[in-house]
Amino acid sequence: MEGTTSSLPSQSARVAVVTGGNKGIGLEVCRQLAADGITVVLTARDETRGVEAAERLRGMGLSSVVFHQLEVTDSSSVNNAAVGGMEYAQGVDNNEEQFVGMDVLQRLQWMRKQGRETYDTAKNGVQTNYYGAKHVIQGLLPLLLSSSEGKIVNVSSALGLLRFLGNEDLRKELDDIDNLTEERLDEVLASFLKDFEAGELEAHGWPMGSAAYKVAKVAMNAYTRISARKHPALRINCAHPGYVKTDLTINSGFLTPEEGARNVVTVALLPDGGPTGAFFDEGKEASFV
């Protein structure tokens, strides 16, 4: 598999794929999962930084960490990661040791707001935080479904709660998970970007300030619930790690990366048969509203 830096150990019953794992919360999630005896496939956009992160963790004695390059907005990169994951699972990747199942997929892709939010940054934010995440999940679904207890944990945010939408009808529609579809989510995001370009966000009840980030997280929360409905054999949840001191928050958060990661890992390690289609705020189940 492209970018892999070491072979996987045998006897690995649990495996996690972590995106954005080269720094911050993502790196700490990798460390905590590996410390719990889980084989971790650390992925990152930048191969050099990803390899260095994996080597740093292995230097701590966490030998079950390997690296794979992944750019969530590049379909070929997503496909390569999915194929590589399948090869790991089947134990045929360059004679690697057997890889058993896929227990956790954890999403950590953020769009840091730099200066005034423009249409281009809004479009890129939606592409990264929603469509990039969605494509990775869809690419790995066959592997997750082949696992005895596949889990997906999408790292979300309290800023993605429905209360941040001023349009009451839209809030109700996005909360009606029995009838909501992925196609409708596409329409909602297209409407948001159209209103953004026209300068009509406030007039149509969209959030103001970090608008694309909030709307993309609202959409990801809804997609998580739709996916949980479509794939009842999987445990698919959202996790808000809390306000963490990272590059995204310009280190102004209240929690350390270790504390924020623990709130995500807690959800990833919930017992088999646990909640699905749920939102967890700092490790505790909460409302999407």
ZIKAGI-V650112 format. One record per residue. PHI is phi as a letter, one per 40 degrees, with the letter a starting at -180 (999 if undefined). PSI is psi in whole degrees, -180 to 180 (none if undefined). D_CENTER is the distance of its C-alpha to the mean C-alpha in Angstrom with 1 decimal. Layout:
BEGIN
PHI,PSI,D_CENTER  PHI,PSI,D_CENTER
END
This chain:
BEGIN
999,133,21.3  d,130,21.1  g,-6,20.3  c,135,20.6  b,-7,22.7  a,161,23.9  c,155,24.6  c,145,22.9  c,153,25.1  c,172,26.7  g,19,26.5  c,106,22.7  c,-19,21.9  b,137,18.2  b,140,15.6  b,137,12.0  b,124,9.9  b,121,7.8  c,152,6.7  g,39,8.5  c,9,10.6  c,-10,13.9  a,172,14.4  f,-139,13.9  c,-40,11.5  d,-45,9.7  c,-42,13.2  c,-34,14.3  c,-44,11.7  d,-45,13.0  c,-46,16.5  c,-39,16.4  c,-45,15.1  c,-38,17.8  c,-22,20.3  c,7,19.9  g,14,21.0  c,137,17.8  c,127,17.7  b,126,14.7  c,101,13.8  c,123,12.7  b,151,11.5  a,158,12.2  c,-44,13.9  c,114,17.1  c,-42,18.8  c,-47,21.3  c,-36,19.0  c,-43,16.7  c,-43,19.9  c,-40,21.3  c,-44,18.4  c,-41,18.7  c,-36,22.5  c,-42,22.3  c,-40,20.6  c,-31,23.1  c,-18,25.8  c,5,25.0  g,8,25.9  c,79,22.5  c,-10,23.6  c,23,20.9  b,128,18.4  b,165,18.3  b,145,16.8  a,131,15.7  c,138,15.5  a,121,12.7  b,111,12.8  c,-22,10.2  c,1,13.1  b,111,15.6  c,-37,16.1  c,-37,18.4  c,-42,15.9  c,-44,13.3  c,-42,16.4  c,-40,17.6  c,-40,14.6  c,-44,14.8  c,-43,18.5  c,-41,18.3  c,-40,16.2  c,-41,18.9  c,-40,21.6  d,-48,20.4  c,-34,20.3  c,-4,23.8  g,31,25.1  b,4,26.5  c,100,24.8  f,41,27.8  g,30,29.1  c,162,26.2  c,163,26.5  c,135,25.2  b,119,21.5  b,108,21.3  g,174,18.5  b,110,14.7  c,-33,13.8  a,133,10.2  b,119,7.0  b,125,4.6  c,124,1.3  b,71,4.5  b,122,6.3  b,159,9.2  b,104,12.6  c,129,15.4  c,123,18.4  b,109,21.5  g,-155,24.7  c,137,25.4  c,123,22.8  b,172,24.2  c,-41,23.6  c,-43,22.2  c,-34,19.7  c,-44,18.7  c,-44,18.5  c,-36,16.4  c,-43,14.0  c,-41,13.6  c,-41,13.3  c,-53,10.5  c,-23,8.5  b,-64,9.3  c,-37,11.0  c,-46,9.2  c,-44,5.9  c,-43,8.6  c,-38,10.7  c,-45,8.6  c,-47,8.3  c,-37,12.0  c,-32,13.0  c,-2,12.2  d,-43,13.5  d,-39,17.0  c,-42,16.2  c,-42,14.3  c,-22,17.3  c,-11,19.7  c,152,18.6  c,-26,20.8  a,70,18.0  c,141,14.6  b,144,11.6  b,128,8.1  b,110,6.4  c,119,3.9  c,117,4.8  b,-155,7.5  a,151,11.1  c,-20,14.6  c,-9,15.3  c,12,13.6  c,152,16.2  c,-22,18.8  c,-19,21.6  c,-4,20.8  c,126,22.0  c,-14,25.8  c,107,26.4  c,-39,27.3  c,-40,27.5  c,-39,24.0  d,-47,22.7  c,-40,24.6  c,-43,23.5  c,-17,19.8  c,-7,20.5  c,74,22.6  c,-26,20.0  c,-25,22.9  b,-13,23.8  c,143,20.8  b,162,19.8  c,-36,17.2  c,-39,20.3  c,-36,21.0  c,-40,17.6  d,-42,18.4  c,-41,21.8  c,-45,20.5  c,-37,18.4  c,-40,21.5  c,-41,23.7  d,-49,21.8  c,-35,22.1  c,-46,25.7  c,-34,26.5  c,-48,24.9  c,-34,27.1  c,-3,30.1  g,32,29.7  b,30,29.5  c,-53,26.4  c,-38,28.4  c,-28,30.8  b,14,28.3  g,17,26.5  c,155,23.3  c,152,22.1  b,136,23.8  g,119,22.3  f,39,18.7  d,-47,19.1  c,-39,16.5  c,-47,13.7  c,-48,14.9  c,-40,15.5  c,-38,12.1  c,-35,10.5  d,-46,13.4  c,-40,12.7  c,-38,9.1  c,-44,10.7  c,-42,13.5  c,-37,11.7  d,-44,10.2  c,-39,13.9  c,-45,15.3  c,-39,13.5  c,-37,14.6  c,-40,18.0  c,-27,18.2  b,73,17.2  c,-18,18.9  c,-19,19.1  c,160,15.3  b,110,13.8  b,114,10.9  b,165,10.0  b,148,8.5  b,123,9.2  c,116,10.8  c,-13,11.8  h,177,14.9  c,100,16.6  b,147,16.1  c,96,18.4  b,-180,16.3  d,-37,17.1  d,-41,15.3  c,9,17.7  f,39,20.5  f,33,20.8  b,8,22.1  c,174,19.9  c,-24,21.5  b,153,19.4  c,160,19.1  d,-36,15.9  c,-43,17.3  c,-42,17.5  c,-43,14.1  c,-38,12.6  c,-35,15.0  c,-29,13.8  c,-46,10.4  c,-35,12.3  d,-42,14.8  c,-41,12.6  c,-30,11.6  b,18,15.3  d,149,16.8  d,152,19.8  d,142,19.9  g,11,20.7  c,-166,19.0  c,154,17.5  a,150,15.3  g,28,14.2  b,161,14.4  b,129,13.2  b,125,13.6  b,109,15.0  f,46,15.5  g,-5,15.6  b,136,17.9  c,134,17.5  a,-179,18.2  c,149,18.9  c,-13,16.8  c,none,19.9
END
